[in-house]
Amino acid sequence: MKTVDMIVKTRHLFTMEGDGVGYLENTAMIIDRGRIIDFVPTDAAEDSYRAEEVLALFDHAVLPGLIDAHTHVDICIARGLAQDTDNWMFYGLQPFENAMVQEDIDASVKLGIMEAIKAGTTTIGEFSIGIEPACKFINQSGIRGNITETVRSLEERIYHPGELYEFNEDKGKRSLENNIAMYDKWHDKDHGRIKILFGPQGADFMSRELLLQVREEAKKRNTKIHMHLQQGTRETEQIMMRYGKRPVEWLKEIGYLDESLIGVHLADCTDEEAEFVAESGAGMIVCPGSIGIIDGIVCPSMAFQNAGGYVALGSDQAPGNNCHNVFNEMKLAALFNKISKKDPEVMPAWKVLRMATIEGAKALGMDQEIGSLACGKKADFIAVDLKKLTMQPIFTKPMRNIVPNLVYSARGNEVILSVVDGKIIYKDQILLNVDEEACLAEIESRIDCISERAEKEFEEIAGTNYIFMQEGKL
């Protein structure tokens, strides 16, 4: 009899292996030294293995941990302050983002990551300026991090529609140096649990020279480029004004489209442009809630998939999307595509669950380690309580309704267990490595300061939400 770290017993195991959800009934998953080593019938598990910890999860669905591939948790503290407004980045978010100091960002990062873990996320793809706070808290909390330092040359000021952005090349160079320094410090930390990517904010936020330099530095280190790609009409207009081409066409011209690129949003891409990016070998991240609220757009993820590409889901940022919850993104991805295509059969529940797990991992180039439950892979998984009202009732014949309920009914609070690298990081509503109360108190202590610093610019811009406040509508 072999001694192992953990035996996980469940009636409903969704491995995501194969082309579907890889359902196994009454199966025990055997875990040792952070990896899955075997699957055996539940009633035979302890004939072959002795474990330090046995998890009996018979009233639960066990599935791979969810991947939130693109977030900006550094601005989570501005939740609800920038919705329902056009020119979102400058008219909505900027007064509050400009008002933040480092202590605000530190508190914000903790809020967003805690929320994500409690909703079943085991891999988070943070993208921010100054990723040290995120790296530290990801390291502490035990979640897996796929983290990107923002590189950009943009001069900070309010830009009105039609204005060409101004670049500061010294600023751009410093931001790339920061990215390299963070790579050197954090990449492959804790046996590879933390990865550092290179993050040009977008083709419109820097010069051609800096963009190519970022690509060179990423390729030297065999890591990915995580970049907003043709994310809206704003970016398209900037590249057209500067180079006379649409972003995808221009990036193709300079040799930027290949398997090292993870493109985020593609919100202003035509289906044909999305297909071309997919055929280049690049991955895609779609953030349905954020882009739906900010731009009223359904991104061309189906065209990308139909061309053979892989698409991950991201929650983006709380000032746009309002939450860091992949269950929310799964539901919205399914609904928005059904509505836009006027077809209830497109983007079925099993497909978006794959986007949140194995296909998301493939889009990020991480599928050899995570995204499905298979022998040799990292033991990243979650358990969902099927006794929760939102998951009831459970049918297994003539059809299983667990996957549709996970996508269309679950809210995230049904997750009662999260495990990363074979280590429990969240159990029964408690974050095991984090003082949640202290983090929330830290958030509350920052609000008045942000409000005071943001007030003048908020009033000067006089955007939609300022008007709503004046009219007593908020």
C-alpha positions in Angstrom: 0.0 0.0 0.0 1.4 3.4 -1.1 1.3 6.4 1.2 0.2 9.6 -0.6 -0.8 13.1 0.4 -4.4 13.2 -0.5 -7.4 11.0 -1.7 -10.4 12.9 -3.1 -13.6 10.8 -3.2 -16.6 12.0 -5.2 -19.6 10.8 -7.0 -19.3 13.5 -9.8 -15.8 14.2 -11.2 -15.4 16.4 -14.3 -11.9 15.9 -15.6 -12.3 18.0 -18.8 -10.3 15.4 -20.6 -11.2 14.5 -24.2 -13.5 16.7 -26.3 -16.2 17.1 -23.6 -16.3 17.4 -19.8 -14.6 14.1 -19.1 -17.3 12.9 -16.6 -16.3 10.1 -14.2 -18.8 8.7 -11.6 -17.8 7.4 -8.2 -14.1 8.0 -8.7 -11.3 8.7 -6.3 -8.5 11.0 -7.4 -5.1 10.3 -5.9 -2.7 13.2 -5.2 0.9 13.2 -4.1 3.6 15.9 -4.1 1.2 18.4 -5.7 0.3 16.2 -8.7 -2.4 13.8 -9.7 -1.0 10.3 -9.8 -4.0 8.0 -10.2 -7.8 7.6 -10.5 -9.5 4.5 -9.0 -13.0 3.5 -8.1 -14.1 5.2 -4.9 -14.7 2.0 -2.9 -11.2 0.6 -3.9 -9.1 3.7 -3.1 -8.0 2.7 0.3 -7.2 -0.8 -0.8 -4.2 0.6 -2.7 -3.5 4.0 -1.0 -3.1 5.4 2.5 -3.4 9.2 2.6 -2.6 11.9 5.1 -5.9 13.6 4.1 -9.0 12.0 2.7 -11.7 14.4 1.3 -15.2 12.8 1.1 -17.0 15.0 -1.4 -20.0 12.8 -2.4 -22.5 15.7 -2.4 -20.2 17.8 -4.6 -19.0 18.2 -8.2 -15.2 18.2 -8.4 -13.6 19.9 -11.4 -10.5 21.7 -12.4 -9.9 25.0 -10.8 -11.2 27.9 -12.9 -8.8 30.1 -14.8 -9.4 33.9 -14.7 -7.0 34.7 -17.5 -7.1 38.5 -17.5 -7.7 40.8 -14.5 -6.8 44.2 -13.2 -7.2 43.6 -9.5 -5.1 46.7 -8.7 -8.2 48.8 -9.4 -10.7 46.6 -7.7 -11.1 49.3 -5.1 -12.9 51.4 -7.7 -15.7 48.9 -8.2 -18.9 50.5 -9.4 -17.3 53.9 -10.1 -17.0 53.8 -13.9 -19.9 52.0 -15.4 -22.6 53.4 -17.7 -20.3 55.9 -19.4 -18.8 56.4 -22.8 -15.0 56.9 -23.2 -14.7 54.7 -20.1 -11.0 54.8 -19.6 -10.6 58.6 -19.5 -14.1 59.9 -18.5 -15.1 57.1 -16.1 -12.1 55.4 -14.5 -9.3 58.0 -14.7 -10.4 60.4 -11.9 -10.4 57.5 -9.4 -7.3 55.8 -10.8 -5.4 59.0 -10.7 -6.4 59.5 -7.1 -4.9 56.2 -6.0 -1.6 55.9 -4.1 0.4 52.8 -3.4 -1.5 51.9 -0.2 -4.8 52.0 -2.1 -3.4 49.7 -4.8 -2.1 47.3 -2.1 -5.5 47.0 -0.5 -7.2 46.7 -3.9 -5.1 43.8 -5.0 -6.0 41.8 -1.9 -9.8 42.5 -2.4 -9.8 41.3 -6.0 -7.7 38.2 -5.3 -9.8 37.1 -2.3 -13.0 37.5 -4.3 -11.6 35.4 -7.1 -10.4 32.6 -4.9 -13.8 32.4 -3.1 -15.5 32.0 -6.5 -13.4 29.1 -7.6 -10.5 30.7 -9.4 -7.2 28.8 -8.9 -5.2 30.6 -11.6 -5.4 34.4 -12.0 -3.9 36.4 -14.8 -3.2 39.8 -13.3 -2.1 42.7 -15.6 -1.1 45.9 -13.9 1.5 48.6 -13.4 3.8 47.7 -10.6 3.0 44.0 -10.0 5.0 43.6 -6.8 1.9 43.8 -4.5 0.1 41.2 -6.7 3.1 38.9 -6.7 3.4 39.1 -2.9 -0.3 38.4 -2.2 -0.6 35.7 -4.8 2.5 34.1 -3.2 0.8 34.4 0.3 -2.7 33.3 -0.7 -1.5 30.1 -2.5 -3.4 30.8 -5.8 -1.5 30.3 -9.1 -0.4 33.5 -10.8 0.1 34.3 -14.4 1.2 37.9 -13.9 2.0 40.6 -16.3 3.7 44.0 -15.8 2.3 46.7 -17.9 4.7 48.3 -20.4 3.6 51.6 -22.0 4.9 55.0 -23.1 1.7 57.0 -22.9 1.9 60.5 -21.4 -0.7 60.7 -18.6 -3.5 63.2 -19.2 -7.1 63.2 -20.4 -7.3 62.4 -24.1 -10.5 63.4 -25.9 -11.8 61.4 -28.9 -9.7 62.1 -32.0 -6.5 63.2 -30.2 -3.3 61.3 -31.0 -1.6 59.9 -28.0 1.7 61.4 -26.9 4.6 59.0 -26.0 7.4 59.4 -23.5 10.1 57.1 -24.6 12.0 57.3 -21.3 8.9 56.3 -19.4 8.4 53.4 -21.8 11.9 52.2 -21.4 11.6 52.3 -17.6 8.4 50.3 -17.7 10.1 47.6 -19.8 13.0 47.6 -17.3 10.4 47.0 -14.5 8.9 44.1 -16.4 12.4 42.5 -16.8 13.1 43.1 -13.1 9.9 41.5 -12.0 10.6 38.5 -14.3 14.0 38.1 -12.7 12.5 38.3 -9.2 9.3 36.3 -9.4 9.2 34.0 -12.5 8.9 30.3 -11.5 8.6 31.2 -7.8 7.4 28.4 -5.6 8.1 25.5 -8.1 6.6 27.4 -11.0 3.3 28.5 -9.3 4.1 32.1 -10.3 4.8 33.0 -14.0 5.7 36.5 -15.3 4.6 37.5 -18.7 5.5 40.6 -20.7 2.7 43.2 -21.0 2.6 45.9 -23.7 -0.7 47.5 -22.8 -1.6 47.8 -26.4 -0.2 48.7 -29.8 -1.6 52.2 -29.4 0.2 52.8 -26.1 3.8 52.7 -27.3 6.1 53.2 -30.2 6.8 50.6 -32.8 10.4 50.4 -31.5 9.4 49.7 -27.9 6.7 47.2 -29.0 9.4 45.2 -30.9 11.8 45.5 -28.0 9.2 43.9 -25.7 8.8 41.1 -28.1 12.6 40.5 -28.2 12.9 40.4 -24.4 9.9 38.0 -24.0 11.3 35.6 -26.6 14.7 35.7 -24.9 13.1 34.4 -21.8 10.7 32.0 -23.5 7.7 33.6 -21.9 4.4 34.9 -23.3 3.3 38.4 -24.4 -0.1 39.3 -22.8 -1.5 42.3 -24.6 -4.8 44.1 -25.2 -5.4 43.6 -28.9 -7.6 45.8 -31.1 -9.6 46.3 -27.9 -11.9 49.0 -29.2 -12.5 51.7 -31.7 -10.1 53.9 -29.7 -7.2 51.7 -30.4 -8.1 51.2 -34.1 -8.4 55.0 -34.6 -5.0 55.6 -32.9 -3.2 53.0 -35.1 -5.0 54.2 -38.3 -3.9 57.8 -37.5 -0.3 56.7 -36.8 0.3 54.0 -39.3 -2.6 54.0 -41.8 -3.6 50.4 -41.0 -5.9 48.6 -38.6 -4.2 47.1 -35.6 -4.2 43.4 -36.7 -3.0 44.2 -40.2 -0.2 46.4 -38.7 0.8 43.8 -36.1 1.0 41.2 -38.9 3.2 43.5 -40.9 5.7 43.9 -38.0 5.7 40.1 -37.3 3.9 40.3 -33.9 1.2 37.6 -34.5 2.4 34.2 -33.4 2.1 31.5 -30.7 3.9 33.7 -28.2 1.0 36.3 -28.1 -2.0 36.2 -25.9 -4.4 38.8 -27.3 -7.1 40.2 -25.0 -10.6 41.3 -26.1 -10.2 41.7 -29.9 -13.4 43.8 -29.4 -13.0 45.9 -32.6 -11.9 42.9 -34.8 -14.0 41.6 -37.6 -14.6 37.9 -37.8 -12.0 37.7 -40.5 -9.4 39.5 -38.4 -10.1 37.3 -35.4 -9.8 34.2 -37.6 -6.4 35.5 -38.9 -5.1 36.0 -35.3 -6.3 32.5 -34.4 -4.5 31.0 -37.5 -1.3 32.7 -36.4 -1.2 30.5 -33.3 -1.9 33.2 -30.8 -4.3 32.7 -27.9 -7.3 34.9 -27.1 -8.8 36.0 -23.8 -12.4 37.3 -23.8 -14.0 39.3 -21.0 -17.7 39.2 -21.7 -19.0 41.2 -18.7 -16.4 44.0 -18.9 -16.6 44.6 -22.6 -20.4 44.2 -22.5 -20.7 46.9 -19.9 -17.9 49.2 -21.2 -18.5 49.0 -24.9 -21.8 47.1 -25.5 -19.9 44.7 -27.7 -19.8 40.9 -28.0 -16.2 40.0 -28.9 -15.5 37.6 -31.8 -14.6 34.6 -29.6 -16.7 32.2 -31.7 -14.9 33.2 -34.9 -11.6 32.7 -33.2 -12.7 29.2 -32.0 -14.1 28.3 -35.4 -10.7 29.0 -36.9 -9.1 26.5 -34.6 -8.0 28.9 -31.9 -8.3 28.6 -28.1 -10.1 31.2 -26.0 -9.8 31.8 -22.2 -12.2 33.8 -20.0 -11.2 36.8 -18.0 -13.1 39.1 -15.5 -11.0 42.1 -16.4 -11.6 44.8 -13.7 -14.3 45.6 -11.2 -14.8 49.3 -12.3 -15.9 47.8 -15.6 -17.3 44.3 -14.9 -18.0 44.7 -11.2 -16.8 41.3 -10.1 -13.9 38.8 -10.3 -16.0 35.8 -10.8 -15.6 33.3 -13.6 -19.0 31.8 -13.1 -20.3 35.2 -14.1 -18.1 35.2 -17.2 -19.2 31.7 -18.2 -22.9 32.7 -18.1 -22.4 35.9 -19.9 -20.2 34.3 -22.6 -23.0 31.8 -23.3 -25.9 34.4 -23.2 -24.2 37.2 -25.2 -23.2 34.8 -28.1 -26.7 33.2 -28.2 -28.3 36.7 -28.3 -25.8 38.1 -30.9 -26.2 35.0 -33.2 -29.9 34.7 -32.5 -29.3 31.0 -31.9 -29.9 29.2 -28.6 -27.6 26.3 -29.6 -24.4 28.2 -30.0 -21.9 28.5 -27.1 -23.4 25.6 -25.0 -22.7 25.2 -21.3 -20.1 22.5 -21.8 -18.1 24.7 -24.2 -17.9 27.7 -21.8 -16.9 25.4 -19.0 -14.0 24.3 -21.2 -13.1 27.9 -21.8 -12.8 28.4 -18.1 -10.6 25.3 -17.7 -8.8 23.3 -20.4 -9.3 25.5 -23.4 -8.3 28.6 -21.3 -5.2 26.7 -20.3 -4.4 26.0 -23.9 -4.9 29.7 -24.8 -2.3 30.6 -22.2 0.1 27.8 -23.1 -0.4 26.2 -19.7 -2.3 23.0 -20.6 0.5 20.7 -20.0 0.2 21.5 -16.3 -3.3 22.7 -15.5 -6.8 23.0 -17.0 -7.9 19.3 -16.7 -7.6 16.6 -14.2 -5.2 14.0 -15.5 -2.3 11.9 -14.2 0.9 13.9 -14.1 -0.8 17.3 -14.0 -0.8 19.8 -11.2 -3.5 19.1 -8.6 -5.5 22.3 -9.1 -9.2 21.6 -8.4 -12.4 22.9 -6.8 -15.4 21.3 -5.2 -18.9 22.7 -5.7 -21.6 22.0 -3.2 -24.5 20.4 -5.1 -26.8 20.8 -2.0 -26.9 24.6 -2.5 -30.3 25.8 -3.7 -28.8 27.1 -7.0 -27.6 23.6 -7.9 -30.7 21.7 -7.0 -32.2 19.4 -8.1 -29.6 17.1 -9.5 -30.5 14.8 -12.4 -28.2 12.1 -13.7 -30.7 10.3 -16.0 -31.7 10.5 -18.8 -29.6 13.7 -18.8 -27.0 15.1 -16.3 -27.9 18.7 -15.5 -24.8 19.6 -13.4 -22.8 21.4 -16.1 -25.8 23.5 -17.2 -26.4 24.5 -13.6 -22.8 25.3 -13.1 -22.9 27.8 -16.0 -26.4 29.2 -15.9 -27.3 29.0 -12.2 -24.2 29.0 -10.0 -23.1 32.2 -8.4 -19.7 31.2 -7.1 -20.6 30.9 -3.5 -21.3 27.2 -4.1 -17.5 26.6 -4.1 -16.6 25.1 -0.8 -13.0 24.0 -1.5 -10.1 25.2 -3.6 -6.8 23.3 -4.0 -3.7 24.5 -5.8 -0.6 22.3 -6.2 -2.3 19.7 -3.9 -2.6 22.3 -1.1 -6.0 23.5 0.2 -6.1 27.3 0.0 -9.9 27.8 0.7 -12.3 25.6 2.6 -15.8 26.1 4.0 -15.9 29.9 3.3 -12.4 30.5 4.9 -9.3 31.6 3.1 -6.6 29.5 4.9 -3.6 31.7 4.2 -5.2 35.2 4.4 -6.7 37.3 7.2 -9.8 38.4 5.3 -11.1 40.7 8.1 -7.8 42.6 8.2 -7.8 43.0 4.4 -11.4 44.3 4.4 -10.5 46.8 7.2 -7.6 48.0 5.1 -9.9 48.6 2.1 -12.4 50.6 4.3 -9.6 52.8 5.6 -8.7 53.9 2.0 -12.1 55.0 0.8 -12.3 58.6 2.2 -8.8 59.4 0.9 -9.6 58.3 -2.6 -12.9 60.2 -2.6 -11.3 63.4 -1.6 -8.5 63.2 -4.1 -10.8 62.2 -7.0 -13.5 64.8 -6.5 -12.0 67.7 -8.3 -11.2 65.8 -11.5 -14.5 63.9 -11.4 -16.3 67.3 -11.4 -14.1 68.8 -14.1 -14.8 65.9 -16.5 -18.5 66.1 -15.7 -19.2 62.7 -17.3 -22.3 60.6 -17.3 -22.0 59.5 -13.6 -21.4 63.1 -12.5 -24.7 64.1 -14.2 -26.5 61.1 -12.6 -25.2 62.3 -9.2 -26.5 65.8 -9.8 -29.9 64.5 -10.8 -30.1 62.2 -7.8 -30.1 59.0 -9.9 -27.3 57.3 -8.0 
